[in-house]
Amino acid sequence: MNATAGASQGAPEGAGPLRLGTRRSKLAMAQSGMVAEQVRQVTGREVELVEITTHGDVSRENLAQIGGTGVFVSALRDALLAGEIDFAVHSLKDLPTADADGLVLAATPVREDPRDALVARDGLTFEQLGRLDRPARVGTGSPRRMAQLNAWARSHRLQIETVPIRGNVDTRIGYVTSGKLDAVVLAAAGLNRIGRLAEASELIDADAVLPAPGQGALAVECAASNPELAAQLAELDDPVTRVAVTAERTLLAALEAGCSAPVGALADLVADGQITELRLRGVVGTTDGTELVQMSITGPVPASDGEARALGRELAAEMLAKGAAGLMGERTP
Protein backbone atom coordinates (compact mmCIF):
# COMPACT_ATOMS: atom_id res chain seq x y z
CA MET A 1 0.00 0.00 0.00
CA ASN A 2 1.34 3.40 -0.86
CA ALA A 3 1.04 6.45 1.39
CA THR A 4 -1.94 7.93 -0.42
CA ALA A 5 -4.12 4.83 -0.81
CA GLY A 6 -7.69 5.41 0.27
CA ALA A 7 -7.15 9.01 1.38
CA SER A 8 -10.17 10.53 -0.37
CA GLN A 9 -13.18 11.77 1.56
CA GLY A 10 -14.99 8.89 3.26
CA ALA A 11 -13.65 5.35 3.49
CA PRO A 12 -13.36 3.85 0.00
CA GLU A 13 -14.38 0.23 -0.48
CA GLY A 14 -11.52 -1.99 0.65
CA ALA A 15 -9.34 0.90 1.86
CA GLY A 16 -6.63 -0.30 4.20
CA PRO A 17 -5.86 1.26 7.56
CA LEU A 18 -4.05 4.56 7.80
CA ARG A 19 -0.55 4.17 9.21
CA LEU A 20 0.28 6.55 12.05
CA GLY A 21 4.00 6.87 12.80
CA THR A 22 4.90 7.33 16.46
CA ARG A 23 7.83 7.08 18.81
CA ARG A 24 7.84 3.97 21.02
CA SER A 25 7.70 5.66 24.43
CA LYS A 26 4.66 5.18 26.65
CA LEU A 27 3.86 8.89 26.37
CA ALA A 28 4.20 8.98 22.58
CA MET A 29 2.02 5.89 22.24
CA ALA A 30 -0.63 7.42 24.51
CA GLN A 31 -0.62 10.67 22.53
CA SER A 32 -0.77 8.86 19.21
CA GLY A 33 -3.56 6.61 20.45
CA MET A 34 -5.65 9.67 21.30
CA VAL A 35 -5.12 11.17 17.84
CA ALA A 36 -5.72 7.80 16.16
CA GLU A 37 -9.19 7.62 17.68
CA GLN A 38 -9.99 11.16 16.49
CA VAL A 39 -8.76 10.32 12.98
CA ARG A 40 -10.91 7.16 12.91
CA GLN A 41 -13.95 9.30 13.66
CA VAL A 42 -13.07 11.88 11.00
CA THR A 43 -12.08 9.50 8.19
CA GLY A 44 -14.13 6.40 8.95
CA ARG A 45 -10.95 4.35 8.51
CA GLU A 46 -8.98 2.22 10.88
CA VAL A 47 -5.64 3.60 12.07
CA GLU A 48 -2.68 1.42 12.97
CA LEU A 49 0.28 2.64 15.00
CA VAL A 50 3.71 2.16 13.43
CA GLU A 51 6.43 2.37 16.08
CA ILE A 52 9.61 4.13 14.97
CA THR A 53 12.81 4.55 16.96
CA THR A 54 14.40 8.02 16.78
CA HIS A 55 17.94 9.18 17.50
CA GLY A 56 16.72 10.92 20.63
CA ASP A 57 15.32 7.63 21.92
CA VAL A 58 18.54 5.63 21.60
CA SER A 59 21.14 8.29 22.47
CA ARG A 60 22.05 8.58 26.13
CA GLU A 61 23.66 11.99 25.73
CA ASN A 62 22.05 15.14 27.09
CA LEU A 63 19.68 16.65 24.54
CA ALA A 64 21.63 19.90 24.54
CA GLN A 65 24.75 17.99 23.48
CA ILE A 66 23.13 16.09 20.60
CA GLY A 67 21.45 19.21 19.28
CA GLY A 68 17.96 18.95 20.72
CA THR A 69 16.34 20.20 17.53
CA GLY A 70 14.76 17.39 15.55
CA VAL A 71 16.31 14.44 17.37
CA PHE A 72 12.87 12.99 18.13
CA VAL A 73 11.25 13.76 14.77
CA SER A 74 13.72 13.20 11.92
CA ALA A 75 13.14 9.42 11.70
CA LEU A 76 9.38 9.95 11.63
CA ARG A 77 9.72 12.56 8.92
CA ASP A 78 11.97 10.27 6.87
CA ALA A 79 9.32 7.54 7.11
CA LEU A 80 6.65 10.00 5.94
CA LEU A 81 8.68 11.10 2.94
CA ALA A 82 9.46 7.48 2.07
CA GLY A 83 5.75 6.57 2.12
CA GLU A 84 6.24 4.07 4.96
CA ILE A 85 3.59 5.85 7.06
CA ASP A 86 0.65 8.10 6.17
CA PHE A 87 0.92 10.63 8.99
CA ALA A 88 2.85 11.21 12.20
CA VAL A 89 2.12 12.63 15.63
CA HIS A 90 4.80 14.63 17.43
CA SER A 91 5.03 16.60 20.65
CA LEU A 92 5.02 20.05 19.08
CA LYS A 93 7.82 21.30 21.31
CA ASP A 94 10.13 18.72 19.64
CA LEU A 95 9.55 20.07 16.12
CA PRO A 96 12.24 22.27 14.55
CA THR A 97 10.83 25.72 13.82
CA ALA A 98 11.77 25.61 10.12
CA ASP A 99 9.23 24.10 7.72
CA ALA A 100 10.12 20.64 6.42
CA ASP A 101 10.23 20.27 2.64
CA GLY A 102 7.53 17.94 1.37
CA LEU A 103 5.57 17.87 4.64
CA VAL A 104 2.62 19.81 6.00
CA LEU A 105 1.59 20.50 9.59
CA ALA A 106 -1.99 19.43 9.04
CA ALA A 107 -3.34 19.96 12.55
CA THR A 108 -2.57 21.21 16.03
CA PRO A 109 -5.33 19.71 18.20
CA VAL A 110 -6.63 21.42 21.35
CA ARG A 111 -3.70 22.03 23.68
CA GLU A 112 -3.40 20.41 27.09
CA ASP A 113 -2.15 22.27 30.18
CA PRO A 114 1.16 23.81 29.02
CA ARG A 115 2.66 24.17 32.50
CA ASP A 116 5.50 22.26 34.07
CA ALA A 117 4.83 19.94 37.00
CA LEU A 118 6.99 19.17 40.03
CA VAL A 119 7.14 15.58 41.24
CA ALA A 120 8.83 15.76 44.64
CA ARG A 121 9.54 13.53 47.62
CA ASP A 122 6.96 13.60 50.38
CA GLY A 123 4.66 15.72 48.23
CA LEU A 124 6.75 18.84 48.83
CA THR A 125 6.28 22.07 46.87
CA PHE A 126 9.22 23.83 45.26
CA GLU A 127 9.45 26.39 48.05
CA GLN A 128 9.35 23.64 50.70
CA LEU A 129 12.12 21.78 48.86
CA GLY A 130 14.23 24.92 48.84
CA ARG A 131 14.04 25.17 52.60
CA LEU A 132 15.46 21.75 53.44
CA ASP A 133 18.60 21.69 55.57
CA ARG A 134 20.66 21.15 52.39
CA PRO A 135 20.33 22.08 48.71
CA ALA A 136 17.50 20.03 47.18
CA ARG A 137 18.52 18.01 44.12
CA VAL A 138 16.06 18.75 41.31
CA GLY A 139 16.37 16.80 38.07
CA THR A 140 15.59 18.06 34.59
CA GLY A 141 16.99 17.59 31.10
CA SER A 142 16.01 21.12 30.07
CA PRO A 143 18.33 24.17 30.15
CA ARG A 144 15.13 26.28 30.01
CA ARG A 145 13.87 24.74 33.24
CA MET A 146 17.29 24.98 34.88
CA ALA A 147 17.55 28.69 34.12
CA GLN A 148 14.14 29.53 35.54
CA LEU A 149 14.21 27.16 38.52
CA ASN A 150 17.59 28.53 39.58
CA ALA A 151 16.35 32.11 39.12
CA TRP A 152 13.21 31.32 41.15
CA ALA A 153 15.29 29.79 43.93
CA ARG A 154 17.69 32.74 43.93
CA SER A 155 14.89 35.31 44.13
CA HIS A 156 13.25 33.51 47.08
CA ARG A 157 16.51 32.56 48.83
CA LEU A 158 15.88 28.85 48.34
CA GLN A 159 18.58 26.18 48.12
CA ILE A 160 18.42 23.90 45.09
CA GLU A 161 20.85 22.08 42.83
CA THR A 162 19.63 21.33 39.30
CA VAL A 163 20.80 17.94 38.03
CA PRO A 164 20.82 17.03 34.29
CA ILE A 165 18.82 13.84 33.61
CA ARG A 166 17.50 11.84 30.62
CA GLY A 167 14.97 9.07 30.29
CA ASN A 168 11.25 8.46 29.99
CA VAL A 169 8.66 9.45 32.57
CA ASP A 170 9.03 6.20 34.55
CA THR A 171 12.81 6.63 34.71
CA ARG A 172 12.61 10.25 35.79
CA ILE A 173 10.02 9.71 38.50
CA GLY A 174 12.05 6.68 39.58
CA TYR A 175 14.92 8.99 40.50
CA VAL A 176 12.61 10.50 43.13
CA THR A 177 11.05 7.30 44.45
CA SER A 178 14.51 5.71 44.78
CA GLY A 179 15.83 8.71 46.70
CA LYS A 180 18.49 9.63 44.14
CA LEU A 181 16.82 13.00 43.62
CA ASP A 182 14.51 15.11 45.73
CA ALA A 183 12.34 16.10 42.75
CA VAL A 184 12.04 16.14 38.99
CA VAL A 185 10.24 18.60 36.73
CA LEU A 186 8.15 17.27 33.84
CA ALA A 187 5.47 18.57 31.49
CA ALA A 188 2.04 18.44 33.12
CA ALA A 189 0.45 17.49 29.79
CA GLY A 190 2.62 14.40 29.46
CA LEU A 191 1.82 13.24 32.98
CA ASN A 192 -1.87 13.76 32.34
CA ARG A 193 -1.82 11.84 29.06
CA ILE A 194 -0.40 8.74 30.74
CA GLY A 195 -2.64 9.05 33.79
CA ARG A 196 0.03 10.10 36.29
CA LEU A 197 -0.77 13.76 36.93
CA ALA A 198 -1.86 12.88 40.49
CA GLU A 199 1.80 12.14 41.28
CA ALA A 200 2.70 15.82 40.80
CA SER A 201 3.14 17.66 44.07
CA GLU A 202 2.82 21.05 42.39
CA LEU A 203 1.76 22.51 39.05
CA ILE A 204 4.25 25.30 38.46
CA ASP A 205 2.65 28.62 37.62
CA ALA A 206 3.81 30.07 34.31
CA ASP A 207 4.59 33.30 36.15
CA ALA A 208 7.43 31.37 37.84
CA VAL A 209 8.53 29.09 34.99
CA LEU A 210 7.46 29.61 31.40
CA PRO A 211 7.08 26.35 29.44
CA ALA A 212 8.88 25.38 26.27
CA PRO A 213 7.41 26.88 23.08
CA GLY A 214 4.59 24.56 22.01
CA GLN A 215 4.56 22.57 25.26
CA GLY A 216 1.33 20.69 25.82
CA ALA A 217 0.42 20.77 22.11
CA LEU A 218 0.63 18.02 19.52
CA ALA A 219 1.56 18.26 15.85
CA VAL A 220 -0.11 16.06 13.23
CA GLU A 221 2.05 15.97 10.12
CA CYS A 222 1.59 14.35 6.73
CA ALA A 223 3.08 14.46 3.25
CA ALA A 224 2.30 17.56 1.20
CA SER A 225 1.70 15.20 -1.74
CA ASN A 226 -1.44 13.89 0.02
CA PRO A 227 -3.76 16.94 0.14
CA GLU A 228 -6.88 14.80 0.64
CA LEU A 229 -5.54 13.33 3.88
CA ALA A 230 -4.20 16.73 4.97
CA ALA A 231 -7.69 18.18 4.55
CA GLN A 232 -9.22 15.41 6.67
CA LEU A 233 -6.59 15.76 9.39
CA ALA A 234 -7.19 19.53 9.41
CA GLU A 235 -10.56 18.82 11.03
CA LEU A 236 -8.60 18.11 14.24
CA ASP A 237 -7.05 21.58 14.18
CA ASP A 238 -7.81 24.06 16.98
CA PRO A 239 -7.43 27.65 15.71
CA VAL A 240 -6.57 29.15 19.12
CA THR A 241 -3.91 26.51 19.76
CA ARG A 242 -2.44 27.07 16.30
CA VAL A 243 -2.05 30.84 16.57
CA ALA A 244 -0.66 30.53 20.12
CA VAL A 245 2.00 27.96 19.26
CA THR A 246 2.81 29.76 15.99
CA ALA A 247 3.58 32.92 17.97
CA GLU A 248 5.70 30.96 20.47
CA ARG A 249 7.65 29.05 17.83
CA THR A 250 8.22 32.21 15.77
CA LEU A 251 9.71 33.83 18.88
CA LEU A 252 12.04 30.85 19.24
CA ALA A 253 13.02 31.01 15.56
CA ALA A 254 13.54 34.77 15.59
CA LEU A 255 15.85 34.39 18.57
CA GLU A 256 17.74 31.87 16.37
CA ALA A 257 17.50 29.35 19.19
CA GLY A 258 16.84 25.62 18.98
CA CYS A 259 14.70 23.29 21.09
CA SER A 260 17.54 22.80 23.59
CA ALA A 261 18.19 26.52 24.18
CA PRO A 262 17.16 28.04 27.54
CA VAL A 263 14.09 29.73 26.02
CA GLY A 264 10.58 29.66 27.45
CA ALA A 265 7.46 31.04 25.80
CA LEU A 266 3.72 30.99 26.30
CA ALA A 267 0.91 32.65 24.36
CA ASP A 268 -2.44 32.66 26.12
CA LEU A 269 -5.76 34.44 25.93
CA VAL A 270 -6.40 37.25 28.41
CA ALA A 271 -9.72 39.01 28.86
CA ASP A 272 -9.84 42.74 29.45
CA GLY A 273 -13.48 43.47 30.03
CA GLN A 274 -15.35 42.34 26.91
CA ILE A 275 -12.18 42.23 24.77
CA THR A 276 -10.09 39.08 24.56
CA GLU A 277 -6.45 39.51 23.55
CA LEU A 278 -3.46 37.24 23.11
CA ARG A 279 -0.54 37.73 25.48
CA LEU A 280 2.86 36.36 24.47
CA ARG A 281 5.49 35.95 27.16
CA GLY A 282 9.09 34.96 26.58
CA VAL A 283 12.17 34.30 28.68
CA VAL A 284 15.84 33.59 27.98
CA GLY A 285 18.38 32.95 30.70
CA THR A 286 21.68 31.46 31.68
CA THR A 287 21.21 28.00 33.14
CA ASP A 288 22.53 29.08 36.53
CA GLY A 289 19.68 31.57 36.75
CA THR A 290 21.89 34.60 37.35
CA GLU A 291 20.70 36.41 34.22
CA LEU A 292 17.20 36.40 32.71
CA VAL A 293 15.56 38.48 30.02
CA GLN A 294 11.81 38.11 30.50
CA MET A 295 9.30 40.21 28.55
CA SER A 296 5.75 40.10 27.23
CA ILE A 297 3.50 41.79 24.69
CA THR A 298 -0.26 41.74 24.27
CA GLY A 299 -2.30 42.34 21.16
CA PRO A 300 -5.46 41.36 19.29
CA VAL A 301 -5.95 37.61 18.87
CA PRO A 302 -4.21 36.86 15.55
CA ALA A 303 -6.61 36.08 12.72
CA SER A 304 -3.94 34.23 10.72
CA ASP A 305 -0.61 32.46 11.01
CA GLY A 306 0.99 35.59 9.53
CA GLU A 307 -0.34 37.79 12.33
CA ALA A 308 0.78 35.24 14.93
CA ARG A 309 4.27 35.20 13.44
CA ALA A 310 4.39 39.00 13.50
CA LEU A 311 3.65 38.93 17.24
CA GLY A 312 6.48 36.46 17.82
CA ARG A 313 8.96 38.49 15.78
CA GLU A 314 8.00 41.67 17.62
CA LEU A 315 8.67 40.18 21.05
CA ALA A 316 11.90 38.58 19.84
CA ALA A 317 13.16 41.96 18.62
CA GLU A 318 12.43 43.52 22.01
CA MET A 319 14.17 40.66 23.85
CA LEU A 320 17.22 40.84 21.60
CA ALA A 321 17.40 44.57 22.23
CA LYS A 322 17.57 43.76 25.95
CA GLY A 323 20.50 41.40 25.52
CA ALA A 324 18.83 38.02 24.99
CA ALA A 325 21.31 36.90 22.34
CA GLY A 326 24.17 36.86 24.82
CA LEU A 327 22.36 34.40 27.08
CA MET A 328 21.63 31.64 24.60
CA GLY A 329 25.07 30.25 23.91
CA GLU A 330 25.19 28.47 27.24
CA ARG A 331 24.48 24.76 27.20
CA THR A 332 24.15 22.23 29.99
CA PRO A 333 27.51 20.50 30.47
C-alpha positions as CSV (number, residue, x, y, z in Angstrom):
1,M,0.0,0.0,0.0
2,N,1.3,3.4,-0.9
3,A,1.0,6.4,1.4
4,T,-1.9,7.9,-0.4
5,A,-4.1,4.8,-0.8
6,G,-7.7,5.4,0.3
7,A,-7.1,9.0,1.4
8,S,-10.2,10.5,-0.4
9,Q,-13.2,11.8,1.6
10,G,-15.0,8.9,3.3
11,A,-13.7,5.4,3.5
12,P,-13.4,3.8,0.0
13,E,-14.4,0.2,-0.5
14,G,-11.5,-2.0,0.7
15,A,-9.3,0.9,1.9
16,G,-6.6,-0.3,4.2
17,P,-5.9,1.3,7.6
18,L,-4.0,4.6,7.8
19,R,-0.5,4.2,9.2
20,L,0.3,6.6,12.0
21,G,4.0,6.9,12.8
22,T,4.9,7.3,16.5
23,R,7.8,7.1,18.8
24,R,7.8,4.0,21.0
25,S,7.7,5.7,24.4
26,K,4.7,5.2,26.6
27,L,3.9,8.9,26.4
28,A,4.2,9.0,22.6
29,M,2.0,5.9,22.2
30,A,-0.6,7.4,24.5
31,Q,-0.6,10.7,22.5
32,S,-0.8,8.9,19.2
33,G,-3.6,6.6,20.4
34,M,-5.7,9.7,21.3
35,V,-5.1,11.2,17.8
36,A,-5.7,7.8,16.2
37,E,-9.2,7.6,17.7
38,Q,-10.0,11.2,16.5
39,V,-8.8,10.3,13.0
40,R,-10.9,7.2,12.9
41,Q,-13.9,9.3,13.7
42,V,-13.1,11.9,11.0
43,T,-12.1,9.5,8.2
44,G,-14.1,6.4,8.9
45,R,-10.9,4.3,8.5
46,E,-9.0,2.2,10.9
47,V,-5.6,3.6,12.1
48,E,-2.7,1.4,13.0
49,L,0.3,2.6,15.0
50,V,3.7,2.2,13.4
51,E,6.4,2.4,16.1
52,I,9.6,4.1,15.0
53,T,12.8,4.5,17.0
54,T,14.4,8.0,16.8
55,H,17.9,9.2,17.5
56,G,16.7,10.9,20.6
57,D,15.3,7.6,21.9
58,V,18.5,5.6,21.6
59,S,21.1,8.3,22.5
60,R,22.0,8.6,26.1
61,E,23.7,12.0,25.7
62,N,22.1,15.1,27.1
63,L,19.7,16.7,24.5
64,A,21.6,19.9,24.5
65,Q,24.7,18.0,23.5
66,I,23.1,16.1,20.6
67,G,21.4,19.2,19.3
68,G,18.0,18.9,20.7
69,T,16.3,20.2,17.5
70,G,14.8,17.4,15.6
71,V,16.3,14.4,17.4
72,F,12.9,13.0,18.1
73,V,11.3,13.8,14.8
74,S,13.7,13.2,11.9
75,A,13.1,9.4,11.7
76,L,9.4,9.9,11.6
77,R,9.7,12.6,8.9
78,D,12.0,10.3,6.9
79,A,9.3,7.5,7.1
80,L,6.6,10.0,5.9
81,L,8.7,11.1,2.9
82,A,9.5,7.5,2.1
83,G,5.7,6.6,2.1
84,E,6.2,4.1,5.0
85,I,3.6,5.9,7.1
86,D,0.7,8.1,6.2
87,F,0.9,10.6,9.0
88,A,2.8,11.2,12.2
89,V,2.1,12.6,15.6
90,H,4.8,14.6,17.4
91,S,5.0,16.6,20.6
92,L,5.0,20.1,19.1
93,K,7.8,21.3,21.3
94,D,10.1,18.7,19.6
95,L,9.6,20.1,16.1
96,P,12.2,22.3,14.6
97,T,10.8,25.7,13.8
98,A,11.8,25.6,10.1
99,D,9.2,24.1,7.7
100,A,10.1,20.6,6.4
101,D,10.2,20.3,2.6
102,G,7.5,17.9,1.4
103,L,5.6,17.9,4.6
104,V,2.6,19.8,6.0
105,L,1.6,20.5,9.6
106,A,-2.0,19.4,9.0
107,A,-3.3,20.0,12.6
108,T,-2.6,21.2,16.0
109,P,-5.3,19.7,18.2
110,V,-6.6,21.4,21.3
111,R,-3.7,22.0,23.7
112,E,-3.4,20.4,27.1
113,D,-2.1,22.3,30.2
114,P,1.2,23.8,29.0
115,R,2.7,24.2,32.5
116,D,5.5,22.3,34.1
117,A,4.8,19.9,37.0
118,L,7.0,19.2,40.0
119,V,7.1,15.6,41.2
120,A,8.8,15.8,44.6
121,R,9.5,13.5,47.6
122,D,7.0,13.6,50.4
123,G,4.7,15.7,48.2
124,L,6.7,18.8,48.8
125,T,6.3,22.1,46.9
126,F,9.2,23.8,45.3
127,E,9.5,26.4,48.1
128,Q,9.3,23.6,50.7
129,L,12.1,21.8,48.9
130,G,14.2,24.9,48.8
131,R,14.0,25.2,52.6
132,L,15.5,21.8,53.4
133,D,18.6,21.7,55.6
134,R,20.7,21.1,52.4
135,P,20.3,22.1,48.7
136,A,17.5,20.0,47.2
137,R,18.5,18.0,44.1
138,V,16.1,18.8,41.3
139,G,16.4,16.8,38.1
140,T,15.6,18.1,34.6
141,G,17.0,17.6,31.1
142,S,16.0,21.1,30.1
143,P,18.3,24.2,30.1
144,R,15.1,26.3,30.0
145,R,13.9,24.7,33.2
146,M,17.3,25.0,34.9
147,A,17.6,28.7,34.1
148,Q,14.1,29.5,35.5
149,L,14.2,27.2,38.5
150,N,17.6,28.5,39.6
151,A,16.3,32.1,39.1
152,W,13.2,31.3,41.2
153,A,15.3,29.8,43.9
154,R,17.7,32.7,43.9
155,S,14.9,35.3,44.1
156,H,13.3,33.5,47.1
157,R,16.5,32.6,48.8
158,L,15.9,28.9,48.3
159,Q,18.6,26.2,48.1
160,I,18.4,23.9,45.1
161,E,20.9,22.1,42.8
162,T,19.6,21.3,39.3
163,V,20.8,17.9,38.0
164,P,20.8,17.0,34.3
165,I,18.8,13.8,33.6
166,R,17.5,11.8,30.6
167,G,15.0,9.1,30.3
168,N,11.3,8.5,30.0
169,V,8.7,9.5,32.6
170,D,9.0,6.2,34.5
171,T,12.8,6.6,34.7
172,R,12.6,10.2,35.8
173,I,10.0,9.7,38.5
174,G,12.0,6.7,39.6
175,Y,14.9,9.0,40.5
176,V,12.6,10.5,43.1
177,T,11.1,7.3,44.4
178,S,14.5,5.7,44.8
179,G,15.8,8.7,46.7
180,K,18.5,9.6,44.1
181,L,16.8,13.0,43.6
182,D,14.5,15.1,45.7
183,A,12.3,16.1,42.8
184,V,12.0,16.1,39.0
185,V,10.2,18.6,36.7
186,L,8.2,17.3,33.8
187,A,5.5,18.6,31.5
188,A,2.0,18.4,33.1
189,A,0.4,17.5,29.8
190,G,2.6,14.4,29.5
191,L,1.8,13.2,33.0
192,N,-1.9,13.8,32.3
193,R,-1.8,11.8,29.1
194,I,-0.4,8.7,30.7
195,G,-2.6,9.0,33.8
196,R,0.0,10.1,36.3
197,L,-0.8,13.8,36.9
198,A,-1.9,12.9,40.5
199,E,1.8,12.1,41.3
200,A,2.7,15.8,40.8
201,S,3.1,17.7,44.1
202,E,2.8,21.1,42.4
203,L,1.8,22.5,39.1
204,I,4.3,25.3,38.5
205,D,2.6,28.6,37.6
206,A,3.8,30.1,34.3
207,D,4.6,33.3,36.2
208,A,7.4,31.4,37.8
209,V,8.5,29.1,35.0
210,L,7.5,29.6,31.4
211,P,7.1,26.3,29.4
212,A,8.9,25.4,26.3
213,P,7.4,26.9,23.1
214,G,4.6,24.6,22.0
215,Q,4.6,22.6,25.3
216,G,1.3,20.7,25.8
217,A,0.4,20.8,22.1
218,L,0.6,18.0,19.5
219,A,1.6,18.3,15.9
220,V,-0.1,16.1,13.2
221,E,2.1,16.0,10.1
222,C,1.6,14.4,6.7
223,A,3.1,14.5,3.2
224,A,2.3,17.6,1.2
225,S,1.7,15.2,-1.7
226,N,-1.4,13.9,0.0
227,P,-3.8,16.9,0.1
228,E,-6.9,14.8,0.6
229,L,-5.5,13.3,3.9
230,A,-4.2,16.7,5.0
231,A,-7.7,18.2,4.5
232,Q,-9.2,15.4,6.7
233,L,-6.6,15.8,9.4
234,A,-7.2,19.5,9.4
235,E,-10.6,18.8,11.0
236,L,-8.6,18.1,14.2
237,D,-7.1,21.6,14.2
238,D,-7.8,24.1,17.0
239,P,-7.4,27.7,15.7
240,V,-6.6,29.2,19.1
241,T,-3.9,26.5,19.8
242,R,-2.4,27.1,16.3
243,V,-2.0,30.8,16.6
244,A,-0.7,30.5,20.1
245,V,2.0,28.0,19.3
246,T,2.8,29.8,16.0
247,A,3.6,32.9,18.0
248,E,5.7,31.0,20.5
249,R,7.7,29.1,17.8
250,T,8.2,32.2,15.8
251,L,9.7,33.8,18.9
252,L,12.0,30.8,19.2
253,A,13.0,31.0,15.6
254,A,13.5,34.8,15.6
255,L,15.9,34.4,18.6
256,E,17.7,31.9,16.4
257,A,17.5,29.4,19.2
258,G,16.8,25.6,19.0
259,C,14.7,23.3,21.1
260,S,17.5,22.8,23.6
261,A,18.2,26.5,24.2
262,P,17.2,28.0,27.5
263,V,14.1,29.7,26.0
264,G,10.6,29.7,27.4
265,A,7.5,31.0,25.8
266,L,3.7,31.0,26.3
267,A,0.9,32.6,24.4
268,D,-2.4,32.7,26.1
269,L,-5.8,34.4,25.9
270,V,-6.4,37.2,28.4
271,A,-9.7,39.0,28.9
272,D,-9.8,42.7,29.4
273,G,-13.5,43.5,30.0
274,Q,-15.3,42.3,26.9
275,I,-12.2,42.2,24.8
276,T,-10.1,39.1,24.6
277,E,-6.5,39.5,23.5
278,L,-3.5,37.2,23.1
279,R,-0.5,37.7,25.5
280,L,2.9,36.4,24.5
281,R,5.5,35.9,27.2
282,G,9.1,35.0,26.6
283,V,12.2,34.3,28.7
284,V,15.8,33.6,28.0
285,G,18.4,33.0,30.7
286,T,21.7,31.5,31.7
287,T,21.2,28.0,33.1
288,D,22.5,29.1,36.5
289,G,19.7,31.6,36.7
290,T,21.9,34.6,37.4
291,E,20.7,36.4,34.2
292,L,17.2,36.4,32.7
293,V,15.6,38.5,30.0
294,Q,11.8,38.1,30.5
295,M,9.3,40.2,28.6
296,S,5.7,40.1,27.2
297,I,3.5,41.8,24.7
298,T,-0.3,41.7,24.3
299,G,-2.3,42.3,21.2
300,P,-5.5,41.4,19.3
301,V,-5.9,37.6,18.9
302,P,-4.2,36.9,15.6
303,A,-6.6,36.1,12.7
304,S,-3.9,34.2,10.7
305,D,-0.6,32.5,11.0
306,G,1.0,35.6,9.5
307,E,-0.3,37.8,12.3
308,A,0.8,35.2,14.9
309,R,4.3,35.2,13.4
310,A,4.4,39.0,13.5
311,L,3.6,38.9,17.2
312,G,6.5,36.5,17.8
313,R,9.0,38.5,15.8
314,E,8.0,41.7,17.6
315,L,8.7,40.2,21.1
316,A,11.9,38.6,19.8
317,A,13.2,42.0,18.6
318,E,12.4,43.5,22.0
319,M,14.2,40.7,23.9
320,L,17.2,40.8,21.6
321,A,17.4,44.6,22.2
322,K,17.6,43.8,26.0
323,G,20.5,41.4,25.5
324,A,18.8,38.0,25.0
325,A,21.3,36.9,22.3
326,G,24.2,36.9,24.8
327,L,22.4,34.4,27.1
328,M,21.6,31.6,24.6
329,G,25.1,30.3,23.9
330,E,25.2,28.5,27.2
331,R,24.5,24.8,27.2
332,T,24.1,22.2,30.0
333,P,27.5,20.5,30.5
